[in-house]
Amino acid sequence: MNIYVSNLSFSTGSQSLQELFAEYGEVTSSRIITDRETGKSRGFGFIEMSDESEGENAISELHDTEFEGKTINVNIARPRVERSNSGYNNSGYNRGGNNGYNRGRY
């Protein structure tokens, strides 16, 4: 089961997050999401637990609890959706129009 954890302290590490969830069952992975450019935590992460019932128990027990000075949100992670390139083709121009130029003109 993949679990989404948000509102984490920026100082929270993957190890401490894993230890928190390990109290509820076997944790197969723990990951804090970081900014690509700065490498600093973005304040959320993911936990993977091997047993679904243990994961559900961890969610219900840990949601809206305090962890490392912050009240964390714990939910089932939604499936990852592949992002498009925001409507731009390879040349960088918007596919759907004239980027707002000549609005209201014939």
N, CA, C and O atoms as CSV, one atom per row, in Angstrom:
chain,resi,resn,atom,element,x,y,z
A,1,MET,N,N,0.845,-1.174,0.000
A,1,MET,CA,C,0.000,0.000,0.000
A,1,MET,C,C,0.891,1.238,0.000
A,1,MET,O,O,1.845,1.330,0.773
A,2,ASN,N,N,0.569,2.185,-0.874
A,2,ASN,CA,C,1.328,3.427,-0.965
A,2,ASN,C,C,0.593,4.513,-0.180
A,2,ASN,O,O,-0.602,4.728,-0.379
A,3,ILE,N,N,1.310,5.189,0.706
A,3,ILE,CA,C,0.721,6.175,1.616
A,3,ILE,C,C,1.386,7.527,1.392
A,3,ILE,O,O,2.610,7.626,1.299
A,4,TYR,N,N,0.559,8.568,1.306
A,4,TYR,CA,C,1.012,9.942,1.130
A,4,TYR,C,C,1.004,10.644,2.484
A,4,TYR,O,O,0.007,10.595,3.204
A,5,VAL,N,N,2.108,11.294,2.830
A,5,VAL,CA,C,2.229,12.001,4.104
A,5,VAL,C,C,2.611,13.446,3.788
A,5,VAL,O,O,3.637,13.705,3.159
A,6,SER,N,N,1.765,14.391,4.237
A,6,SER,CA,C,2.051,15.798,3.957
A,6,SER,C,C,2.129,16.606,5.252
A,6,SER,O,O,1.838,16.109,6.340
A,7,ASN,N,N,2.524,17.849,5.096
A,7,ASN,CA,C,2.735,18.791,6.194
A,7,ASN,C,C,3.858,18.327,7.122
A,7,ASN,O,O,3.797,18.498,8.340
A,8,LEU,N,N,4.878,17.738,6.513
A,8,LEU,CA,C,6.042,17.299,7.284
A,8,LEU,C,C,6.956,18.482,7.575
A,8,LEU,O,O,7.003,19.450,6.816
A,9,SER,N,N,7.668,18.389,8.669
A,9,SER,CA,C,8.697,19.368,8.969
A,9,SER,C,C,9.761,19.275,7.874
A,9,SER,O,O,10.058,18.185,7.385
A,10,PHE,N,N,10.326,20.409,7.495
A,10,PHE,CA,C,11.354,20.396,6.454
A,10,PHE,C,C,12.619,19.681,6.900
A,10,PHE,O,O,13.474,19.364,6.073
A,11,SER,N,N,12.747,19.423,8.193
A,11,SER,CA,C,13.914,18.701,8.700
A,11,SER,C,C,13.676,17.193,8.806
A,11,SER,O,O,14.599,16.447,9.136
A,12,THR,N,N,12.455,16.735,8.531
A,12,THR,CA,C,12.155,15.302,8.613
A,12,THR,C,C,12.898,14.550,7.526
A,12,THR,O,O,12.910,14.958,6.365
A,13,GLY,N,N,13.518,13.446,7.916
A,13,GLY,CA,C,14.226,12.607,6.965
A,13,GLY,C,C,13.486,11.307,6.706
A,13,GLY,O,O,12.582,10.939,7.455
A,14,SER,N,N,13.870,10.615,5.649
A,14,SER,CA,C,13.237,9.344,5.291
A,14,SER,C,C,13.339,8.322,6.413
A,14,SER,O,O,12.401,7.561,6.651
A,15,GLN,N,N,14.477,8.301,7.104
A,15,GLN,CA,C,14.686,7.326,8.169
A,15,GLN,C,C,13.704,7.528,9.323
A,15,GLN,O,O,13.105,6.566,9.803
A,16,SER,N,N,13.537,8.782,9.771
A,16,SER,CA,C,12.629,9.026,10.895
A,16,SER,C,C,11.177,8.767,10.494
A,16,SER,O,O,10.385,8.298,11.311
A,17,LEU,N,N,10.824,9.068,9.246
A,17,LEU,CA,C,9.479,8.782,8.764
A,17,LEU,C,C,9.239,7.267,8.712
A,17,LEU,O,O,8.168,6.787,9.080
A,18,GLN,N,N,10.240,6.533,8.254
A,18,GLN,CA,C,10.129,5.074,8.212
A,18,GLN,C,C,9.968,4.504,9.614
A,18,GLN,O,O,9.156,3.601,9.819
A,19,GLU,N,N,10.718,5.008,10.574
A,19,GLU,CA,C,10.621,4.519,11.946
A,19,GLU,C,C,9.233,4.769,12.531
A,19,GLU,O,O,8.714,3.936,13.275
A,20,LEU,N,N,8.626,5.916,12.198
A,20,LEU,CA,C,7.277,6.224,12.676
A,20,LEU,C,C,6.277,5.187,12.167
A,20,LEU,O,O,5.460,4.686,12.939
A,21,PHE,N,N,6.334,4.865,10.893
A,21,PHE,CA,C,5.379,3.927,10.307
A,21,PHE,C,C,5.703,2.476,10.645
A,21,PHE,O,O,4.810,1.628,10.626
A,22,ALA,N,N,6.953,2.177,10.952
A,22,ALA,CA,C,7.340,0.805,11.291
A,22,ALA,C,C,6.653,0.325,12.563
A,22,ALA,O,O,6.563,-0.880,12.797
A,23,GLU,N,N,6.168,1.248,13.385
A,23,GLU,CA,C,5.427,0.866,14.590
A,23,GLU,C,C,4.108,0.176,14.231
A,23,GLU,O,O,3.504,-0.486,15.074
A,24,TYR,N,N,3.664,0.331,12.980
A,24,TYR,CA,C,2.372,-0.220,12.556
A,24,TYR,C,C,2.512,-1.390,11.590
A,24,TYR,O,O,1.511,-2.000,11.215
A,25,GLY,N,N,3.732,-1.711,11.185
A,25,GLY,CA,C,3.938,-2.846,10.295
A,25,GLY,C,C,5.202,-2.684,9.470
A,25,GLY,O,O,5.989,-1.761,9.679
A,26,GLU,N,N,5.378,-3.594,8.536
A,26,GLU,CA,C,6.584,-3.597,7.713
A,26,GLU,C,C,6.543,-2.487,6.666
A,26,GLU,O,O,5.614,-2.403,5.863
A,27,VAL,N,N,7.565,-1.643,6.691
A,27,VAL,CA,C,7.704,-0.560,5.715
A,27,VAL,C,C,8.699,-1.029,4.660
A,27,VAL,O,O,9.837,-1.373,4.977
A,28,THR,N,N,8.260,-1.041,3.400
A,28,THR,CA,C,9.148,-1.481,2.321
A,28,THR,C,C,9.939,-0.329,1.720
A,28,THR,O,O,11.014,-0.545,1.159
A,29,SER,N,N,9.419,0.901,1.829
A,29,SER,CA,C,10.186,2.061,1.384
A,29,SER,C,C,9.644,3.328,2.031
A,29,SER,O,O,8.480,3.411,2.422
A,30,SER,N,N,10.532,4.307,2.128
A,30,SER,CA,C,10.197,5.611,2.695
A,30,SER,C,C,10.929,6.651,1.859
A,30,SER,O,O,12.129,6.530,1.613
A,31,ARG,N,N,10.197,7.675,1.424
A,31,ARG,CA,C,10.820,8.667,0.540
A,31,ARG,C,C,10.289,10.059,0.851
A,31,ARG,O,O,9.078,10.283,0.849
A,32,ILE,N,N,11.190,10.983,1.116
A,32,ILE,CA,C,10.856,12.394,1.277
A,32,ILE,C,C,11.103,13.053,-0.081
A,32,ILE,O,O,12.164,12.870,-0.678
A,33,ILE,N,N,10.129,13.814,-0.563
A,33,ILE,CA,C,10.274,14.467,-1.857
A,33,ILE,C,C,11.042,15.772,-1.662
A,33,ILE,O,O,10.734,16.566,-0.773
A,34,THR,N,N,12.043,15.975,-2.511
A,34,THR,CA,C,12.893,17.156,-2.403
A,34,THR,C,C,12.812,17.997,-3.678
A,34,THR,O,O,12.466,17.502,-4.751
A,35,ASP,N,N,13.136,19.263,-3.530
A,35,ASP,CA,C,13.186,20.184,-4.655
A,35,ASP,C,C,14.368,19.798,-5.542
A,35,ASP,O,O,15.461,19.531,-5.042
A,36,ARG,N,N,14.153,19.769,-6.834
A,36,ARG,CA,C,15.225,19.366,-7.770
A,36,ARG,C,C,16.426,20.298,-7.718
A,36,ARG,O,O,17.572,19.856,-7.791
A,37,GLU,N,N,16.155,21.576,-7.593
A,37,GLU,CA,C,17.250,22.546,-7.661
A,37,GLU,C,C,17.988,22.722,-6.344
A,37,GLU,O,O,19.217,22.797,-6.324
A,38,THR,N,N,17.247,22.789,-5.246
A,38,THR,CA,C,17.897,23.060,-3.954
A,38,THR,C,C,18.206,21.802,-3.156
A,38,THR,O,O,19.082,21.817,-2.292
A,39,GLY,N,N,17.499,20.717,-3.435
A,39,GLY,CA,C,17.679,19.484,-2.676
A,39,GLY,C,C,16.990,19.498,-1.325
A,39,GLY,O,O,17.105,18.540,-0.560
A,40,LYS,N,N,16.269,20.583,-1.020
A,40,LYS,CA,C,15.578,20.693,0.270
A,40,LYS,C,C,14.224,20.000,0.212
A,40,LYS,O,O,13.613,19.889,-0.851
A,41,SER,N,N,13.770,19.539,1.361
A,41,SER,CA,C,12.476,18.870,1.471
A,41,SER,C,C,11.361,19.780,0.998
A,41,SER,O,O,11.398,20.991,1.211
A,42,ARG,N,N,10.365,19.183,0.350
A,42,ARG,CA,C,9.177,19.931,-0.069
A,42,ARG,C,C,8.042,19.761,0.950
A,42,ARG,O,O,6.943,20.274,0.744
A,43,GLY,N,N,8.308,19.042,2.048
A,43,GLY,CA,C,7.333,18.922,3.128
A,43,GLY,C,C,6.343,17.793,2.971
A,43,GLY,O,O,5.331,17.755,3.671
A,44,PHE,N,N,6.618,16.861,2.054
A,44,PHE,CA,C,5.763,15.685,1.927
A,44,PHE,C,C,6.583,14.498,1.471
A,44,PHE,O,O,7.710,14.637,0.996
A,45,GLY,N,N,5.985,13.322,1.626
A,45,GLY,CA,C,6.693,12.111,1.252
A,45,GLY,C,C,5.743,10.948,1.083
A,45,GLY,O,O,4.526,11.095,1.196
A,46,PHE,N,N,6.324,9.779,0.807
A,46,PHE,CA,C,5.553,8.565,0.573
A,46,PHE,C,C,6.135,7.417,1.373
A,46,PHE,O,O,7.348,7.284,1.529
A,47,ILE,N,N,5.235,6.597,1.870
A,47,ILE,CA,C,5.596,5.377,2.596
A,47,ILE,C,C,4.956,4.223,1.843
A,47,ILE,O,O,3.800,4.314,1.429
A,48,GLU,N,N,5.689,3.157,1.667
A,48,GLU,CA,C,5.138,1.945,1.074
A,48,GLU,C,C,5.138,0.873,2.152
A,48,GLU,O,O,6.173,0.564,2.742
A,49,MET,N,N,3.951,0.309,2.400
A,49,MET,CA,C,3.833,-0.764,3.389
A,49,MET,C,C,3.364,-2.015,2.668
A,49,MET,O,O,2.513,-1.947,1.780
A,50,SER,N,N,3.925,-3.165,3.055
A,50,SER,CA,C,3.638,-4.410,2.341
A,50,SER,C,C,2.239,-4.948,2.625
A,50,SER,O,O,1.642,-5.582,1.755
A,51,ASP,N,N,1.711,-4.712,3.805
A,51,ASP,CA,C,0.400,-5.247,4.184
A,51,ASP,C,C,-0.647,-4.129,4.178
A,51,ASP,O,O,-0.489,-3.117,4.860
A,52,GLU,N,N,-1.705,-4.321,3.411
A,52,GLU,CA,C,-2.724,-3.274,3.266
A,52,GLU,C,C,-3.434,-2.956,4.576
A,52,GLU,O,O,-3.698,-1.788,4.864
A,53,SER,N,N,-3.746,-3.968,5.368
A,53,SER,CA,C,-4.447,-3.700,6.635
A,53,SER,C,C,-3.551,-2.942,7.608
A,53,SER,O,O,-4.035,-2.088,8.351
A,54,GLU,N,N,-2.251,-3.240,7.617
A,54,GLU,CA,C,-1.319,-2.480,8.452
A,54,GLU,C,C,-1.221,-1.037,7.972
A,54,GLU,O,O,-1.130,-0.113,8.780
A,55,GLY,N,N,-1.241,-0.846,6.650
A,55,GLY,CA,C,-1.205,0.491,6.090
A,55,GLY,C,C,-2.440,1.297,6.453
A,55,GLY,O,O,-2.344,2.472,6.806
A,56,GLU,N,N,-3.597,0.662,6.364
A,56,GLU,CA,C,-4.844,1.344,6.729
A,56,GLU,C,C,-4.856,1.707,8.212
A,56,GLU,O,O,-5.330,2.778,8.590
A,57,ASN,N,N,-4.335,0.817,9.046
A,57,ASN,CA,C,-4.242,1.093,10.470
A,57,ASN,C,C,-3.304,2.278,10.728
A,57,ASN,O,O,-3.612,3.149,11.541
A,58,ALA,N,N,-2.159,2.308,10.036
A,58,ALA,CA,C,-1.216,3.409,10.199
A,58,ALA,C,C,-1.859,4.734,9.789
A,58,ALA,O,O,-1.669,5.750,10.457
A,59,ILE,N,N,-2.617,4.725,8.696
A,59,ILE,CA,C,-3.291,5.941,8.241
A,59,ILE,C,C,-4.260,6.439,9.303
A,59,ILE,O,O,-4.247,7.616,9.664
A,60,SER,N,N,-5.100,5.539,9.801
A,60,SER,CA,C,-6.109,5.971,10.772
A,60,SER,C,C,-5.477,6.424,12.092
A,60,SER,O,O,-5.999,7.328,12.745
A,61,GLU,N,N,-4.380,5.817,12.484
A,61,GLU,CA,C,-3.735,6.182,13.751
A,61,GLU,C,C,-2.872,7.441,13.649
A,61,GLU,O,O,-2.746,8.184,14.622
A,62,LEU,N,N,-2.280,7.684,12.480
A,62,LEU,CA,C,-1.313,8.779,12.369
A,62,LEU,C,C,-1.871,10.056,11.747
A,62,LEU,O,O,-1.274,11.121,11.908
A,63,HIS,N,N,-2.999,9.978,11.042
A,63,HIS,CA,C,-3.568,11.175,10.421
A,63,HIS,C,C,-3.924,12.197,11.500
A,63,HIS,O,O,-4.524,11.857,12.519
A,64,ASP,N,N,-3.547,13.443,11.264
A,64,ASP,CA,C,-3.810,14.556,12.197
A,64,ASP,C,C,-3.116,14.384,13.547
A,64,ASP,O,O,-3.634,14.824,14.574
A,65,THR,N,N,-1.952,13.751,13.548
A,65,THR,CA,C,-1.162,13.656,14.776
A,65,THR,C,C,0.093,14.505,14.628
A,65,THR,O,O,0.468,14.886,13.519
A,66,GLU,N,N,0.735,14.796,15.747
A,66,GLU,CA,C,1.948,15.599,15.713
A,66,GLU,C,C,3.164,14.711,15.511
A,66,GLU,O,O,3.314,13.673,16.155
A,67,PHE,N,N,4.030,15.146,14.597
A,67,PHE,CA,C,5.280,14.436,14.332
A,67,PHE,C,C,6.357,15.483,14.053
A,67,PHE,O,O,6.242,16.275,13.117
A,68,GLU,N,N,7.387,15.475,14.864
A,68,GLU,CA,C,8.511,16.405,14.739
A,68,GLU,C,C,8.041,17.850,14.653
A,68,GLU,O,O,8.544,18.633,13.847
A,69,GLY,N,N,7.064,18.193,15.499
A,69,GLY,CA,C,6.621,19.573,15.632
A,69,GLY,C,C,5.542,20.035,14.672
A,69,GLY,O,O,5.154,21.203,14.703
A,70,LYS,N,N,5.043,19.138,13.812
A,70,LYS,CA,C,4.002,19.519,12.854
A,70,LYS,C,C,2.869,18.498,12.907
A,70,LYS,O,O,3.098,17.319,13.179
A,71,THR,N,N,1.641,18.959,12.646
A,71,THR,CA,C,0.506,18.048,12.557
A,71,THR,C,C,0.460,17.499,11.139
A,71,THR,O,O,0.206,18.237,10.187
A,72,ILE,N,N,0.704,16.207,11.003
A,72,ILE,CA,C,0.828,15.608,9.672
A,72,ILE,C,C,-0.525,15.120,9.140
A,72,ILE,O,O,-1.435,14.791,9.901
A,73,ASN,N,N,-0.618,15.087,7.821
A,73,ASN,CA,C,-1.770,14.519,7.121
A,73,ASN,C,C,-1.318,13.210,6.500
A,73,ASN,O,O,-0.276,13.155,5.847
A,74,VAL,N,N,-2.093,12.162,6.701
A,74,VAL,CA,C,-1.726,10.841,6.204
A,74,VAL,C,C,-2.922,10.268,5.444
A,74,VAL,O,O,-4.016,10.150,5.997
A,75,ASN,N,N,-2.713,9.915,4.180
A,75,ASN,CA,C,-3.787,9.406,3.327
A,75,ASN,C,C,-3.255,8.347,2.376
A,75,ASN,O,O,-2.046,8.210,2.189
A,76,ILE,N,N,-4.172,7.605,1.781
A,76,ILE,CA,C,-3.798,6.683,0.709
A,76,ILE,C,C,-3.313,7.531,-0.457
A,76,ILE,O,O,-3.960,8.509,-0.830
A,77,ALA,N,N,-2.182,7.159,-1.030
A,77,ALA,CA,C,-1.640,7.914,-2.160
A,77,ALA,C,C,-2.465,7.637,-3.405
A,77,ALA,O,O,-2.845,6.499,-3.677
A,78,ARG,N,N,-2.731,8.687,-4.150
A,78,ARG,CA,C,-3.422,8.525,-5.428
A,78,ARG,C,C,-2.428,8.001,-6.453
A,78,ARG,O,O,-1.231,8.267,-6.345
A,79,PRO,N,N,-2.911,7.256,-7.449
A,79,PRO,CA,C,-1.993,6.786,-8.501
A,79,PRO,C,C,-1.327,7.963,-9.205
A,79,PRO,O,O,-1.946,9.005,-9.423
A,80,ARG,N,N,-0.100,7.787,-9.543
A,80,ARG,CA,C,0.654,8.856,-10.209
A,80,ARG,C,C,0.116,9.062,-11.617
A,80,ARG,O,O,-0.092,8.107,-12.365
A,81,VAL,N,N,-0.104,10.318,-11.962
A,81,VAL,CA,C,-0.573,10.667,-13.297
A,81,VAL,C,C,0.589,11.307,-14.034
A,81,VAL,O,O,1.207,12.253,-13.544
A,82,GLU,N,N,0.877,10.785,-15.211
A,82,GLU,CA,C,1.958,11.362,-15.996
A,82,GLU,C,C,1.556,12.755,-16.441
A,82,GLU,O,O,0.469,12.957,-16.981
A,83,ARG,N,N,2.428,13.700,-16.214
A,83,ARG,CA,C,2.157,15.076,-16.602
A,83,ARG,C,C,2.480,15.281,-18.067
A,83,ARG,O,O,3.433,14.714,-18.602
A,84,SER,N,N,1.656,16.111,-18.706
A,84,SER,CA,C,1.987,16.503,-20.069
A,84,SER,C,C,2.986,17.642,-19.969
A,84,SER,O,O,3.404,18.018,-18.875
A,85,ASN,N,N,3.358,18.178,-21.093
A,85,ASN,CA,C,4.297,19.289,-21.065
A,85,ASN,C,C,3.550,20.620,-21.079
A,85,ASN,O,O,3.962,21.561,-21.758
A,86,SER,N,N,2.451,20.694,-20.328
A,86,SER,CA,C,1.681,21.920,-20.098
A,86,SER,C,C,1.135,22.560,-21.355
A,86,SER,O,O,1.002,23.783,-21.420
A,87,GLY,N,N,0.816,21.754,-22.356
A,87,GLY,CA,C,0.194,22.301,-23.555
A,87,GLY,C,C,1.158,22.904,-24.548
A,87,GLY,O,O,0.734,23.551,-25.506
A,88,TYR,N,N,2.435,22.707,-24.341
A,88,TYR,CA,C,3.412,23.254,-25.270
A,88,TYR,C,C,3.971,22.132,-26.123
A,88,TYR,O,O,4.241,21.037,-25.631
A,89,ASN,N,N,4.142,22.411,-27.396
A,89,ASN,CA,C,4.788,21.416,-28.241
A,89,ASN,C,C,6.291,21.643,-28.174
A,89,ASN,O,O,6.751,22.498,-27.417
A,90,ASN,N,N,7.045,20.913,-28.934
A,90,ASN,CA,C,8.504,21.002,-28.840
A,90,ASN,C,C,9.051,22.378,-29.174
A,90,ASN,O,O,10.143,22.726,-28.725
A,91,SER,N,N,8.317,23.174,-29.954
A,91,SER,CA,C,8.820,24.493,-30.300
A,91,SER,C,C,8.535,25.514,-29.204
A,91,SER,O,O,9.022,26.643,-29.270
A,92,GLY,N,N,7.743,25.127,-28.188
A,92,GLY,CA,C,7.482,26.030,-27.079
A,92,GLY,C,C,6.249,26.882,-27.263
A,92,GLY,O,O,5.928,27.686,-26.388
A,93,TYR,N,N,5.556,26.734,-28.359
A,93,TYR,CA,C,4.358,27.533,-28.588
A,93,TYR,C,C,3.126,26.788,-28.135
A,93,TYR,O,O,3.066,25.561,-28.220
A,94,ASN,N,N,2.148,27.522,-27.655
A,94,ASN,CA,C,0.891,26.943,-27.200
A,94,ASN,C,C,0.172,26.315,-28.383
A,94,ASN,O,O,0.058,26.927,-29.445
A,95,ARG,N,N,-0.303,25.113,-28.200
A,95,ARG,CA,C,-0.992,24.402,-29.283
A,95,ARG,C,C,-2.358,24.978,-29.602
A,95,ARG,O,O,-2.817,24.895,-30.741
A,96,GLY,N,N,-3.014,25.564,-28.600
A,96,GLY,CA,C,-4.418,25.881,-28.764
A,96,GLY,C,C,-4.748,27.285,-29.155
A,96,GLY,O,O,-5.918,27.656,-29.062
A,97,GLY,N,N,-3.837,28.083,-29.578
A,97,GLY,CA,C,-4.256,29.422,-29.934
A,97,GLY,C,C,-3.104,30.358,-30.184
A,97,GLY,O,O,-1.996,29.952,-30.536
A,98,ASN,N,N,-3.400,31.613,-29.991
A,98,ASN,CA,C,-2.421,32.641,-30.327
A,98,ASN,C,C,-1.834,33.305,-29.080
A,98,ASN,O,O,-1.357,34.438,-29.148
A,99,ASN,N,N,-1.868,32.614,-27.959
A,99,ASN,CA,C,-1.289,33.110,-26.706
A,99,ASN,C,C,-1.870,34.444,-26.261
A,99,ASN,O,O,-1.194,35.218,-25.584
A,100,GLY,N,N,-3.112,34.718,-26.632
A,100,GLY,CA,C,-3.768,35.922,-26.165
A,100,GLY,C,C,-3.579,37.122,-27.077
A,100,GLY,O,O,-4.138,38.186,-26.812
A,101,TYR,N,N,-2.812,36.979,-28.136
A,101,TYR,CA,C,-2.625,38.097,-29.055
A,101,TYR,C,C,-3.876,38.273,-29.915
A,101,TYR,O,O,-4.556,37.302,-30.247
A,102,ASN,N,N,-4.162,39.491,-30.260
A,102,ASN,CA,C,-5.268,39.836,-31.144
A,102,ASN,C,C,-6.623,39.408,-30.590
A,102,ASN,O,O,-7.520,39.046,-31.351
A,103,ARG,N,N,-6.772,39.447,-29.285
A,103,ARG,CA,C,-8.067,39.109,-28.695
A,103,ARG,C,C,-9.107,40.111,-29.144
A,103,ARG,O,O,-8.877,41.320,-29.118
A,104,GLY,N,N,-10.257,39.597,-29.559
A,104,GLY,CA,C,-11.368,40.451,-29.912
A,104,GLY,C,C,-11.224,41.109,-31.272
A,104,GLY,O,O,-12.065,41.923,-31.655
A,105,ARG,N,N,-10.194,40.778,-31.993
A,105,ARG,CA,C,-10.013,41.342,-33.331
A,105,ARG,C,C,-10.455,40.339,-34.381
A,105,ARG,O,O,-10.545,39.139,-34.121
A,106,TYR,N,N,-10.726,40.850,-35.559
A,106,TYR,CA,C,-11.215,39.973,-36.640
A,106,TYR,C,C,-10.107,39.340,-37.392
A,106,TYR,O,O,-10.352,38.578,-38.327
